[in-house]
Amino acid sequence: MAKFEVSMMSHTLKRGIDLTVVIPSVTYPDVIACENEGKAVTQKISDKYPVLYLLHGFSGDHHVWTGYANTEMYAEERKIAVVMLSGENKAYQDHEPMDLFYDFIESELQDFIKTMFPVSDRVEDTYIAGLSMGGYGTLIHALGNPQKYHAFGAFSAGVQNRRGPKILQNEVMDLIEYNHENKIALPKGYISCGCKDHLYEDDKKVFEKLNEYGYDVTWSEDPRYAHEWRFWDQEIEAFLDWIPRTDAWKDVRTSV
């Protein structure tokens, strides 16, 4: 596994932004086995990796998914690249005139990653997920750009804004209605929340609306957890096992 700490200059944001990018290794942890069997040990990547854009929650940054959860290990085991950005506290939306995080993710970030790293540019190999504020960000990006993602995962999605009067759930529901009314296909969805979480009922309503309209969506809950990292660590691993994959690495599973 290779872990890159990236500082890129964004034309969209008009400033630098920090990223963490995890790229799986090719032969590790089977290096010794390869040597013993006379096979070549190589760093040459034969096929591009699928990629997950993973969004943090409020007050987080690009480090939290690898600091509080075992994201690196899960990505290595399942041979998938993971891109984590610092989205500040902007909910992955556009805020004029320069905090255009929505546009940054949907255009510049993905172009940068697909140019600089060995990741696939196929929609079938592109996923987005996030927790809390990042779960909300996941929903508005996946439902707002369904042609760009094969599947999405929203964990404890922050669809209720408790720091202001704006009800973010309304935006998510409006996107669902728009896609349904216009017969637009959506990516497969995975929505989860701890049963003790204050967001449980709101997240369940998002799932139920998608399910009512016949979209392919999975619900996961756990009675043990509230709004906490123990749950999100569990859910990112479950999501990576759940996502539909057709890439060349889909049947390669290693132990770390």
N, C-alpha and C positions, 0 to 999 in steps of 0.2 A: 504494500500500500504506500502511496505517496500522498503527502499532505502539503498543499501549497497555501501559503499566506500571501495573498495578492493585494496590492494597492494599485488600482487602475484610475486613470483620469477619465471621467465621464463627460461626454459632450452634452448629454441630456441634462445632467444635474449641475453642470458647470463647476465641478469640483471633483476631488478624489473620493473614492469609495473603497472600503475594505471588504475583501471576500476571503472565505476559506473554501478551497476546492480539494476534494478527496478523489483520488484516482486509484482504482484497484491495481494490484500487481498482477503480473502474468503468470509466474510460476510459483511464487511464494504462497503457502508455506511448504510446498512440496519440493524444495530445492534439493534436499538431501536424497529424497527418493529418486528424483530425476538423475542425479549424479550416480547413484548406485545402479540405476538401470541403464546407464550409458546414454541418457537423453540429454539434449541440449538445454542448458539453463539460459534463458534469454530475457531481455527487457523489451524486445520487439513486440509490439501489440499487433496481432493479426487482424483483429476486428474491433471496430469502434464500440465503446461502451454506451449502454443506455444512460440517461442522466435524470437525476431528481433535483429540482430546485426546491430547497427546504428553507422555510421562512420562520424566523423567531417571533417571540411574543413581545408585548409591551415591556420596555426597559431592557430588552436583550440586545445582542449584537451577533456578529458572525461567528463568535466563539461558542455560544451557549449549547448548540446541538452536539458539539464534540466535547464540551466540558462537563455537562450534566447528564448526557446520555451516551450510550455506546455506539454512536452512529458510525464511527470509523470501522469498528469491528463488523457491524452488520453489513456495511457497504463492501468490505473486503470479502466477507463470506459469500455474498450474493453477486459479486462482480458488477457493481453499478457505481457510476460516478455520482457524487453529491456536491452541489453548489450551494453555499450559504453566504448570504450577503448581510451587511449592516443596513437595515431599513429604517434606522432611527425609530421614532415613535409616530411615523406618518401613515401607518395602516396600509402601506403599499398602494396608496392612492396618489393622484396628482394634486399638488398644492402649488398654485401659481405664486411667484413667477419661475422659481428654479427647482423646487422640490418635486420634480416630476417622476416619482418612483414608479408609478404605474407604467408610464411610457418606457422608463429605463428597463424594467423587467421584460416587457413584451418586445422590445426591439434591441436596444444596445447590449444589454447583458447577454442575451442568448446568442447574438452574433459574435460577441467577444469570446464566449465560452466555446462555441463550435469552431471558431477559428484557431484558438490557442491550445485547445486540449483535444485528446483523442476520443471525443464523444460524438454520438450519432446525431445527424440532423433530421432523422425520420420522426414524424409525429408519433409513430407507434413506439418509439423508444424514449419519449419525453413525458415526464411526470412532474407534478407540483404538489407540495404538502406543507403543512405548518401547524403550529400550536397557538391557541388563544388569538391574539391579534394576527398572528401568521395564519391561523385557521380561517379567520375572516378574509385575509388577503388571498388565501388559496381559493376561497369560494368566488370572490369577485373576479379573479383572474381566470379560473377554469370555466366559470359560467359566462364570463364576458368574452372569452377567446376560445371557445370549445374546439376550434379547428387546430389548435396548437398543442393540445395535451391529450395523451391517451388515457390517463387516469389521474384522479386527485385524492388527497387525503386531508381531511379537516379534523384536527384533534382539539377538543374543548374550544371550538371556534368562538371568538369574541364577537358575537352578533348582537350583544347589548352593550352600548357605550355608557358605562357608569360614571364617566368623567364629564359628561355633557348631555344635552337634551336630544341629540341625534340618535335615532334608533337604527342601528346598522342592519338589523334583521330585515327591515323594510327594503333596503337595497338588494339584499340577497333574494328575497321573495320576488321582487320586481324582475330580477334577471331570470328567475325560474319561470315566471309567467311569460316573459317575452319569448324565451326559447320554446316554451310549450305552444304558445299561440302561433308562432312562426314555423312550427314543426322542425326545429333545429335539433339535431342530435347532440347529445352531451357526452363528455368523457365518462367513463365508469367512475363511480364515487365511493369513497370510504369515509364515513363520518362516525366519530366516537366521542364519548364523554363519560367521565366518572359520575356515578350516581349521586355522589355527595357534592358535586360541583354546582355552583350557583347558576351556571349556564346550561345545565342539563335539559330543562324543559324547552328552552329556546333552540338548542341544537337538535333536539328530537323533532321539533316542528319543521325544521329545514329538511331533515331526512324524510319525514312523513309526506311533505309536499312533493318532493322529488319522486318518492315511491308511488304516490297517488297518480302522478302523471306518467307512470310507466318507465321511468328512467332506471338504469341499472345502478343501484346504489346499495351499499352494505352498511348496516348499523352495528356498532360495537359499544358495549358499556361494561362497567365493572363496579360492583357495589362497594368496593373497598376504598375507592379514591375520590378525592376532591380535585381542586385545580393545582396539580402538583407533578413534579418531574418523574416520580415513580411511575405514574400512569403514562406519561409521554414517552418515556424510555421503552416501556412495554409496547406502546402503540406504534412507534416507528418501526420496530422489528416486525410486528404483525402486519403493518402496511406493506413493508418490503416483501414479505412472503405472499401477500395477497395480490399485488399488482399483476396484471396480465402482461406477459412478456413474450416477444417473438424474436428477440435478438439472438445473436450467435452465442452469447454467454448464458442463456436462460437455464441451461441444464448443468452448468458448472457451479458446484457448491463446495467450498473449501472450509476447513476448520482452522481457526486461528488460535 
